[in-house]
Amino acid sequence: MASLSASNHVARVLSVANHVADVDASSRIANSWRRCLVNHKLDPARRGPPQTLTETEIRHAAEPLEETIRLATPELDDLARVLRDAGYCVNLADANATMLFSRLPGEADARMFLDWKIYTGSNFAETFEGTNGLGTALAEKKPILVHRDEHFRAQWHMFSCAVAPLFDEAGRLAGAINITSCREDLERAAHQLALAVTMEATRRMEGAIFRGHFRNAWIATVPGDGGNGLIAYDDDRRVVGACRSARALLGLTDGMIASGIDLSRYVKFDHHGARGTDELVELRRADGSLLGQGHVAPPLRAKSHAPRRDAPAGRFDALDRLAGRDPGLIRSVKRLRRIGDHNLPVLLHGETGVGKDVFARAIHAASNRARNNYVALNCAAMPESLIDAELFGYEAGAFTGARREGSKGLIVQADGGTLFLDEIGDMPVALQTRLLRVLENREVWPLGALKPVAVDIRLISATHRDLGRMAEQGGFRADLYFRLRGMEVRLPALRERADRDDVIRQIAREEAPNCRLTEEAWSRLVAYPFPGNMRQLRHVLRLAGCTAEDGVITDADLDLPPFGGRAEPDLAAAERATIVDALRKHGGRVTETARALKLSRATLYRKIKQLKIETAQ
């Protein structure tokens, strides 16, 4: 339906309700409009915000769904991230259509939702607000898209709502997942796609809720035309629970489940006990006909005795590639291999652009936390006033301008995984104290919270500053510095790497795969000091690959500005570069390097230590 004026919209609603308008009289929208007029006695011209609960009423309404919200939150957060750029607000509502969980989009779109009171605590039951995605989906217990002028009330015509009902572990209506957009540039087809994404996310939430409720039971996944069904059963194969689709697929009722009916009356299969992960099995009906392939997952109590799951095979590959043939990095990676699964903090030290975030991600991928979140924050890029809220989170109403539903901080988001704090030397001293308390107590106090949140994180920090000297001078907490420095890894500047030529070749292949370098271009690349390190090298080669004619990168294609800057030469840096280059040429062999530099081995060893040059051991 095209966008209409309020008066025309009201007339259209009345025409449809009276079977006058030329529309499908049996459509869900038309039927809902009639319910709103005939049953609910609503006025489509009425204006005003929806009914909204107080904070106390919200807490009371959310209490019965506390566990459901907890289990669904990871999927809700993922859904919000996927749809954020399209201007969608994501909500979880209870069966009465009261929003209990909300994630608003970016600021420009969020303003519209806040102005119209579409957030936590708002009620959109069809009996109050007329035809709308949330209220109508709950009234009919079916997914629905209500697009713009399909809303009953004229004032909601700028919104499009896609909603999927949410059912609990017993197949009862628990609420609904609602996504709403006020974007005028999105056509109905785009919202249909968003509805499909929401329905799939809701299906995963229902699975998480079912598995969480029956954590001490075996769970079989049974394929069916309407989607997979989940059946929970005990060690004697007595059914203790079944989701909505499994009940429909097999004809199970509450009475049958309460009586502990034998699963083999419906499904037969063979499996060999708990293996710690889902087991693929062939499922057959009671009469022996093939039902299909499904999965059988052991109880979590059985899983808890299984060996801890390792990180994926080849988990050190990324670290090995980053180390290349540089002796110092090879040595560091060898040490990281030994602490891969230990919760030891790592401090990365190196100049801007050396790839500290890339190295931190590789450390995460090499650990047994690889399947959990990697969460990163650049302390230098975040305003001081916002770092506290970003790191530690806050409760609803904790401060002026806070999101109505509060916010999970990055530390809580990294629970079970890795938190990467880049440029930690720029963290304000007051926040250093709070971070130290988190590391010591393994719990977070969000702003405005009445109790702490337990967390299990691995911390990787990075800086280009000398934290040891800052600690000595009082610019950084000494106790936090030693907490962060479980293992320190120095990432050399590109100009210092023993395998610099290899690195340049590899990045050239990645950034300009269809080009070749002339000898002059190559000579200039290997001679240039690259003050911006890997980041600068990538940008230079990416640009050169775009501007090169006939796939040949010449000296003229290289955007390499003059680099010097110091009035007097840095003799220590020059000496260090000379030694590093000599070590590189002689494969890290100190005896041959000393001979080439005309130094004694003792003198060279002393200079290596003095200049903090990493060598292979």
ZAVOSE-264219 format. One record per residue (C-alpha): residue number from 1; residue in three letters; y, x, z. Coordinates in steps of 0.5 Angstrom, whole numbers. Example, Ala and Ser with C-alpha at 12.3 -4.5 7.8 and 13.67 -1.06 7.14 Angstrom:
<pts>
  pos  code      v      u      w
    1   ala     -9     25     16
    2   ser     -2     27     14
</pts>
This chain:
<pts>
  pos  code      v      u      w
    1   met      0      0      0
    2   ala      7      3     -2
    3   ser     12      4      3
    4   leu     16     -3      5
    5   ser     22     -5      8
    6   ala     20     -8     15
    7   ser     22    -15     13
    8   asn     17    -14      7
    9   his     12    -11     11
   10   val     12    -17     16
   11   ala     12    -22     10
   12   arg      6    -18      7
   13   val      2    -18     14
   14   leu      3    -26     14
   15   ser      1    -27      7
   16   val     -6    -23      8
   17   ala     -7    -27     14
   18   asn     -6    -33     11
   19   his    -10    -31      5
   20   val     -4    -31      0
   21   ala     -3    -24     -2
   22   asp     -8    -22     -7
   23   val    -12    -17     -3
   24   asp    -19    -16     -2
   25   ala    -19    -21      4
   26   ser    -26    -18      7
   27   ser    -22    -11      8
   28   arg    -22     -8     14
   29   ile    -15     -8     14
   30   ala    -14    -15     13
   31   asn    -19    -17     18
   32   ser    -15    -13     23
   33   trp     -9    -16     21
   34   arg    -12    -23     22
   35   arg    -15    -21     29
   36   cys     -8    -18     31
   37   leu     -4    -25     29
   38   val    -10    -30     31
   39   asn    -13    -27     37
   40   his     -8    -22     40
   41   lys     -2    -26     38
   42   leu      2    -20     36
   43   asp      9    -20     32
   44   pro      9    -15     27
   45   ala     16    -14     27
   46   arg     16    -12     35
   47   arg     19     -5     36
   48   gly     19     -1     42
   49   pro     14      5     44
   50   pro      7      4     46
   51   gln      5      3     54
   52   thr      5     10     57
   53   leu      1     11     64
   54   thr      4     15     69
   55   glu      1     22     71
   56   thr     -3     19     77
   57   glu     -5     14     72
   58   ile     -7     19     67
   59   arg    -11     23     72
   60   his    -15     17     75
   61   ala    -16     15     67
   62   ala    -19     22     66
   63   glu    -23     22     72
   64   pro    -30     19     69
   65   leu    -29     23     63
   66   glu    -28     30     66
   67   glu    -34     33     64
   68   thr    -34     30     57
   69   ile    -27     33     56
   70   arg    -29     40     58
   71   leu    -35     40     53
   72   ala    -31     37     47
   73   thr    -25     42     49
   74   pro    -27     48     44
   75   glu    -28     43     38
   76   leu    -22     40     39
   77   asp    -18     46     40
   78   asp    -21     48     33
   79   leu    -20     42     30
   80   ala    -12     42     32
   81   arg    -12     50     29
   82   val    -15     47     23
   83   leu    -10     41     22
   84   arg     -4     44     25
   85   asp     -1     47     19
   86   ala     -2     40     16
   87   gly      2     37     21
   88   tyr     -3     33     25
   89   cys     -3     31     32
   90   val    -10     31     35
   91   asn    -12     27     41
   92   leu    -18     25     45
   93   ala    -18     18     48
   94   asp    -22     14     52
   95   ala    -25      7     50
   96   asn    -19      3     52
   97   ala    -15      7     47
   98   thr    -11     11     52
   99   met    -10     19     50
  100   leu    -13     23     55
  101   phe    -12     30     51
  102   ser     -7     32     46
  103   arg     -5     38     42
  104   leu      1     37     38
  105   pro      3     41     31
  106   gly      8     46     30
  107   glu     15     44     33
  108   ala     18     41     27
  109   asp     13     36     27
  110   ala     12     35     34
  111   arg     19     33     35
  112   met     17     26     31
  113   phe     11     25     36
  114   leu     15     26     42
  115   asp     20     22     40
  116   trp     15     16     39
  117   lys     11     17     45
  118   ile      5     19     41
  119   tyr      2     24     46
  120   thr     -3     24     53
  121   gly     -2     18     57
  122   ser      0     13     51
  123   asn     -4      7     50
  124   phe     -6      5     42
  125   ala    -11     -1     44
  126   glu    -11     -6     38
  127   thr     -9    -11     43
  128   phe     -3     -8     44
  129   glu     -1     -4     38
  130   gly     -4     -8     33
  131   thr     -8     -5     27
  132   asn     -8      3     28
  133   gly    -13      8     27
  134   leu    -15      9     34
  135   gly    -15      2     37
  136   thr    -18     -1     30
  137   ala    -24      5     30
  138   leu    -25      3     38
  139   ala    -25     -4     36
  140   glu    -30     -4     31
  141   lys    -34      2     33
  142   lys    -33      5     26
  143   pro    -29     11     23
  144   ile    -23      9     20
  145   leu    -17     11     16
  146   val    -10      7     17
  147   his     -5     10     12
  148   arg      2      9     13
  149   asp      4      1     11
  150   glu     -3     -1     13
  151   his     -1     -1     20
  152   phe      0     -8     23
  153   arg      7     -6     26
  154   ala     12     -4     21
  155   gln     15      1     26
  156   trp      9      6     25
  157   his      9      6     17
  158   met     11     13     17
  159   phe      4     15     20
  160   ser     -3     16     18
  161   cys     -9     16     23
  162   ala    -16     18     22
  163   val    -20     17     27
  164   ala    -28     17     29
  165   pro    -31     14     35
  166   leu    -34     18     40
  167   phe    -41     16     43
  168   asp    -44     19     50
  169   glu    -51     22     51
  170   ala    -54     15     52
  171   gly    -50     12     45
  172   arg    -45      9     49
  173   leu    -38      8     46
  174   ala    -34     14     50
  175   gly    -27     14     47
  176   ala    -25     17     40
  177   ile    -22     23     36
  178   asn    -16     21     33
  179   ile    -12     25     28
  180   thr     -5     23     26
  181   ser      0     26     21
  182   cys      7     24     19
  183   arg      8     28     13
  184   glu     10     24      7
  185   asp      8     29      2
  186   leu      0     28      4
  187   glu     -3     23     -1
  188   arg     -9     18      2
  189   ala    -14     23     -1
  190   ala    -12     28      3
  191   his    -12     24      9
  192   gln    -19     22      7
  193   leu    -21     29      7
  194   ala    -18     30     14
  195   leu    -22     24     16
  196   ala    -29     27     14
  197   val    -27     34     18
  198   thr    -25     30     24
  199   met    -32     26     23
  200   glu    -36     32     23
  201   ala    -32     35     29
  202   thr    -34     29     33
  203   arg    -41     30     31
  204   arg    -41     37     34
  205   met    -37     34     40
  206   glu    -43     29     41
  207   gly    -48     34     40
  208   ala    -45     39     46
  209   ile    -44     33     50
  210   phe    -51     31     49
  211   arg    -54     38     50
  212   gly    -49     39     56
  213   his    -52     33     60
  214   phe    -59     34     58
  215   arg    -59     42     60
  216   asn    -65     42     64
  217   ala    -69     38     58
  218   trp    -72     40     52
  219   ile    -68     38     46
  220   ala    -71     36     39
  221   thr    -67     35     33
  222   val    -69     30     28
  223   pro    -67     29     21
  224   gly    -65     22     19
  225   asp    -61     19     13
  226   gly    -55     17     18
  227   gly    -55     24     21
  228   asn    -59     28     25
  229   gly    -61     25     32
  230   leu    -62     29     39
  231   ile    -68     27     43
  232   ala    -69     30     50
  233   tyr    -76     30     53
  234   asp    -79     34     59
  235   asp    -85     39     60
  236   asp    -90     33     59
  237   arg    -86     30     53
  238   arg    -84     24     56
  239   val    -77     22     53
  240   val    -71     22     58
  241   gly    -65     21     53
  242   ala    -63     20     46
  243   cys    -57     20     42
  244   arg    -54     14     38
  245   ser    -57     16     32
  246   ala    -64     18     35
  247   arg    -64     11     38
  248   ala    -63      8     31
  249   leu    -67     12     27
  250   leu    -73     11     32
  251   gly    -72      4     35
  252   leu    -71      7     42
  253   thr    -68      3     48
  254   asp    -65      4     55
  255   gly    -72      1     57
  256   met    -76      5     53
  257   ile    -73     11     56
  258   ala    -72      9     63
  259   ser    -80      8     63
  260   gly    -81     15     60
  261   ile    -84     13     54
  262   asp    -89     19     51
  263   leu    -85     22     45
  264   ser    -91     23     41
  265   arg    -91     15     40
  266   tyr    -85     17     35
  267   val    -85     24     33
  268   lys    -91     29     33
  269   phe    -90     37     32
  270   asp    -92     44     35
  271   his    -88     49     38
  272   his    -90     55     43
  273   gly    -85     54     48
  274   ala    -78     57     50
  275   arg    -76     63     45
  276   gly    -68     63     48
  277   thr    -66     60     41
  278   asp    -67     54     37
  279   glu    -74     54     34
  280   leu    -75     51     27
  281   val    -81     46     27
  282   glu    -84     41     22
  283   leu    -84     34     24
  284   arg    -88     28     23
  285   arg    -88     21     25
  286   ala    -94     18     29
  287   asp    -98     16     23
  288   gly    -98     23     21
  289   ser    -93     22     15
  290   leu    -88     28     14
  291   leu    -81     27     17
  292   gly    -78     33     15
  293   gln    -76     40     19
  294   gly    -72     40     25
  295   his    -71     44     31
  296   val    -73     45     38
  297   ala    -69     48     44
  298   pro    -72     50     50
  299   pro    -68     48     57
  300   leu    -63     52     59
  301   arg    -67     54     65
  302   ala    -72     57     61
  303   lys    -67     60     57
  304   ser    -64     63     63
  305   his    -70     68     64
  306   ala    -70     70     57
  307   pro    -67     77     55
  308   arg    -60     77     54
  309   arg    -58     76     47
  310   asp    -56     83     43
  311   ala    -50     83     39
  312   pro    -52     83     31
  313   ala    -56     88     28
  314   gly    -51     93     25
  315   arg    -46     92     30
  316   phe    -44     99     30
  317   asp    -42     99     22
  318   ala    -35     98     23
  319   leu    -34    103     28
  320   asp    -38    108     24
  321   arg    -33    106     18
  322   leu    -27    107     22
  323   ala    -29    114     25
  324   gly    -31    117     18
  325   arg    -32    124     18
  326   asp    -26    125     23
  327   pro    -29    129     29
  328   gly    -25    126     34
  329   leu    -27    119     32
  330   ile    -34    121     31
  331   arg    -34    123     38
  332   ser    -30    117     41
  333   val    -35    112     37
  334   lys    -41    116     40
  335   arg    -38    114     47
  336   leu    -37    107     45
  337   arg    -44    106     43
  338   arg    -46    108     50
  339   ile    -41    103     53
  340   gly    -42     97     48
  341   asp    -45     92     53
  342   his    -42     94     59
  343   asn    -35     91     61
  344   leu    -31     97     62
  345   pro    -24     96     59
  346   val    -22    101     54
  347   leu    -15    103     52
  348   leu    -13    105     45
  349   his     -7    110     44
  350   gly     -4    112     38
  351   glu      2    111     33
  352   thr      4    105     30
  353   gly      0    103     24
  354   val     -6    107     26
  355   gly    -10    101     26
  356   lys    -11     99     34
  357   asp    -12     92     32
  358   val    -18     93     27
  359   phe    -21     98     32
  360   ala    -21     93     38
  361   arg    -24     88     33
  362   ala    -29     93     31
  363   ile    -31     94     39
  364   his    -31     87     40
  365   ala    -36     86     34
  366   ala    -40     92     37
  367   ser    -41     88     44
  368   asn    -46     83     46
  369   arg    -39     79     47
  370   ala    -39     79     39
  371   arg    -41     71     38
  372   asn    -35     69     43
  373   asn    -28     69     42
  374   tyr    -23     75     40
  375   val    -16     73     43
  376   ala    -10     78     41
  377   leu     -3     78     44
  378   asn      2     83     42
  379   cys      6     84     48
  380   ala     12     87     44
  381   ala     13     82     39
  382   met     13     76     45
  383   pro     19     74     48
  384   glu     19     76     56
  385   ser     20     69     58
  386   leu     14     67     54
  387   ile      9     72     55
  388   asp      7     69     62
  389   ala      6     62     59
  390   glu      2     65     53
  391   leu     -3     69     58
  392   phe     -4     65     64
  393   gly     -3     58     61
  394   tyr      1     52     65
  395   glu     -1     45     67
  396   ala      3     39     65
  397   gly     10     39     67
  398   ala     10     46     70
  399   phe     17     47     67
  400   thr     22     44     62
  401   gly     20     44     55
  402   ala     13     45     57
  403   arg      7     41     53
  404   arg      6     34     56
  405   glu     -2     36     56
  406   gly     -1     43     59
  407   ser     -4     49     55
  408   lys    -10     54     56
  409   gly     -7     61     57
  410   leu    -10     67     52
  411   ile    -14     69     58
  412   val    -18     63     59
  413   gln    -19     62     51
  414   ala    -22     69     51
  415   asp    -27     67     57
  416   gly    -34     70     55
  417   gly    -31     74     50
  418   thr    -25     80     49
  419   leu    -18     80     50
  420   phe    -14     85     46
  421   leu     -7     86     49
  422   asp     -3     90     44
  423   glu      3     95     46
  424   ile      2     93     53
  425   gly      7     99     55
  426   asp     12     93     53
  427   met      9     88     58
  428   pro     14     87     64
  429   val     13     90     71
  430   ala     12     83     74
  431   leu      7     81     69
  432   gln      3     87     70
  433   thr      2     85     77
  434   arg     -1     78     75
  435   leu     -5     82     70
  436   leu     -8     87     75
  437   arg    -10     81     80
  438   val    -14     78     74
  439   leu    -18     84     73
  440   glu    -19     85     81
  441   asn    -21     77     82
  442   arg    -23     75     75
  443   glu    -19     69     76
  444   val    -13     66     73
  445   trp     -8     62     76
  446   pro     -4     58     71
  447   leu      3     56     72
  448   gly      3     50     76
  449   ala     -4     50     78
  450   leu     -7     48     84
  451   lys    -13     52     84
  452   pro    -15     58     80
  453   val    -20     58     74
  454   ala    -25     63     74
  455   val    -26     68     67
  456   asp    -30     73     65
  457   ile    -27     77     60
  458   arg    -27     84     57
  459   leu    -20     87     56
  460   ile    -18     92     51
  461   ser    -11     95     51
  462   ala     -7     99     46
  463   thr      0    103     46
  464   his      4    108     43
  465   arg      7    110     49
  466   asp      5    115     54
  467   leu      3    110     60
  468   gly      1    116     64
  469   arg      8    119     64
  470   met     11    112     65
  471   ala      6    111     71
  472   glu      9    117     74
  473   gln     16    115     73
  474   gly     15    108     76
  475   gly     16    105     69
  476   phe      9    102     69
  477   arg      4    100     75
  478   ala      0    106     76
  479   asp     -6    102     79
  480   leu     -6     98     73
  481   tyr     -6    104     69
  482   phe    -12    106     72
  483   arg    -15     99     71
  484   leu    -14     99     64
  485   arg    -16    106     63
  486   gly    -24    105     64
  487   met    -25    109     57
  488   glu    -19    112     53
  489   val    -19    113     46
  490   arg    -14    117     42
  491   leu    -13    114     35
  492   pro    -10    120     31
  493   ala     -5    119     26
  494   leu     -7    119     18
  495   arg     -3    126     17
  496   glu     -8    129     23
  497   arg    -14    126     21
  498   ala    -20    131     19
  499   asp    -22    126     13
  500   arg    -15    124     11
  501   asp    -17    125      3
  502   asp    -23    121      4
  503   val    -19    115      8
  504   ile    -14    115      2
  505   arg    -19    115     -3
  506   gln    -23    109      1
  507   ile    -16    105      2
  508   ala    -14    106     -6
  509   arg    -21    103     -8
  510   glu    -19     97     -3
  511   glu    -12     96     -5
  512   ala    -12     98    -12
  513   pro    -19     97    -14
  514   asn    -18     97    -22
  515   cys    -13    103    -22
  516   arg    -14    110    -22
  517   leu     -9    115    -20
  518   thr     -6    121    -24
  519   glu     -7    128    -21
  520   glu      1    128    -19
  521   ala      0    121    -16
  522   trp     -6    124    -12
  523   ser     -2    130    -10
  524   arg      4    127     -7
  525   leu     -1    122     -3
  526   val     -5    127      0
  527   ala      2    131      2
  528   tyr      6    126      4
  529   pro      6    125     12
  530   phe      6    117     12
  531   pro     10    116     19
  532   gly      7    109     18
  533   asn      0    111     18
  534   met     -5    106     15
  535   arg     -1    100     15
  536   gln      4    104     10
  537   leu     -1    107      6
  538   arg     -4    100      5
  539   his      3     97      3
  540   val      4    103     -2
  541   leu     -2    103     -5
  542   arg     -2     95     -6
  543   leu      5     95     -9
  544   ala      2    101    -14
  545   gly     -4     97    -16
  546   cys      1     91    -18
  547   thr      6     95    -22
  548   ala      1    100    -25
  549   glu      1    100    -33
  550   asp     -6    100    -36
  551   gly     -9    101    -29
  552   val     -6    108    -28
  553   ile     -2    109    -22
  554   thr      3    115    -23
  555   asp      8    118    -19
  556   ala     13    114    -21
  557   asp      9    108    -18
  558   leu      9    111    -11
  559   asp     14    108     -6
  560   leu     14    114     -2
  561   pro     21    115      2
  562   pro     24    121      4
  563   phe     21    123     11
  564   gly     24    128     16
  565   gly     29    126     20
  566   arg     29    131     25
  567   ala     35    137     25
  568   glu     30    142     28
  569   pro     23    143     26
  570   asp     18    140     31
  571   leu     14    147     32
  572   ala      9    144     37
  573   ala      8    138     32
  574   ala      8    143     26
  575   glu      3    148     30
  576   arg     -2    142     31
  577   ala     -2    140     24
  578   thr     -4    147     22
  579   ile    -10    147     27
  580   val    -12    140     25
  581   asp    -12    142     18
  582   ala    -16    148     19
  583   leu    -21    145     23
  584   arg    -22    139     17
  585   lys    -23    144     12
  586   his    -28    148     16
  587   gly    -32    142     18
  588   gly    -29    142     25
  589   arg    -33    149     26
  590   val    -28    153     31
  591   thr    -31    160     30
  592   glu    -29    159     22
  593   thr    -23    156     24
  594   ala    -20    161     29
  595   arg    -22    167     23
  596   ala    -18    163     18
  597   leu    -12    162     23
  598   lys    -13    170     25
  599   leu    -13    167     32
  600   ser    -19    169     38
  601   arg    -23    163     39
  602   ala    -21    163     46
  603   thr    -13    163     44
  604   leu    -16    157     39
  605   tyr    -19    153     45
  606   arg    -13    154     49
  607   lys     -9    151     44
  608   ile    -14    145     42
  609   lys    -13    143     49
  610   gln     -6    144     50
  611   leu     -4    140     44
  612   lys    -10    135     45
  613   ile    -14    136     39
  614   glu    -20    132     39
  615   thr    -26    136     36
  616   ala    -33    134     35
  617   gln    -38    136     41
</pts>
